[in-house]
Amino acid sequence: MFRELDVPVVDAGFGVMRRVQFGFSVPFYHASEPGGPVARGLGDLYVNAKVQLRDPAAHENGVGFAVTPVLEVLST
């Protein structure tokens, strides 16, 4: 049975401006198969930004809207 475990080694986010947040995640993987080799290391880097377009606190219904583009940088 093939087994794989992916966990974030580093996962952080922080506010750049009032309506803009920046974040990134670097996962660690550990993959193995009984009797086979074990592969482990750092995975792909994920960089994201969240931009708030509509503030939920400024509207009666409390509904906001944001976009979150994600950039994936492939590991070697």
N, C-alpha and C positions, 0 to 999 in steps of 0.2 A: 504494500500500500504506500503510495507516494504521499509525503507529508510536507507541508510548507507553512511557515509562520512568518508573518509580516507585522512588524511593530514600528511605530515611529521612534527614532532615536532622538531626533530634535523636531519639535513642532512648536512654532511660536507665531504670534500675531501681535501687532501693535498699531495704535492709531497714529496716522501721519498728520491728518487735519481733522476737523470736526466731523466731516462726512466721508472720510477716506481711511480705510484700514489696509494694512499690508500684512501678509503672512507667508510662511513657508513650512514645508515638511520634508524631512529626509528619513525615509524608512530603512529599516534593517531587515534583511530576509535571511531565512535559514531553511533550506530545502534538502530533503533526504529521501532515499528509497532504501528499503532493507537490503543489505548486501552491496549497496552501491555507494558512490562517492557522496560526500556532503558538500553542498554549495552554500556559502554564506557571504554576506557583504552588504554594502550600502546600495540601496536601490536608486530609482530615479528621483530627482529633486523636483518638488512641486512648489511653484511660486504663485501666489494669488493676491488679488487686490479686490476690496469690496468698496463700491462707490454708492452711497445712499442718494437716490434720486428724489424720493418723497419721504419726508419725516412723518412717522405715524403720530407723533405727539401734536402735530400741527393740524390734524384733521379729526373731525368728529367720530368717524368710524374706527379710528386707531389703526388704519391699514397703511403700511409704508411699502416702499419699493426700492430695491437695490439691484445692481448688476455685479457679478463676480467672475471676471475672466481668470482663467487658470493657465499657466504656462508649465509644460512638462519638459524638463531637461533630462534627456536619456543618459543613463550611466554607461560607462564603457565596460 
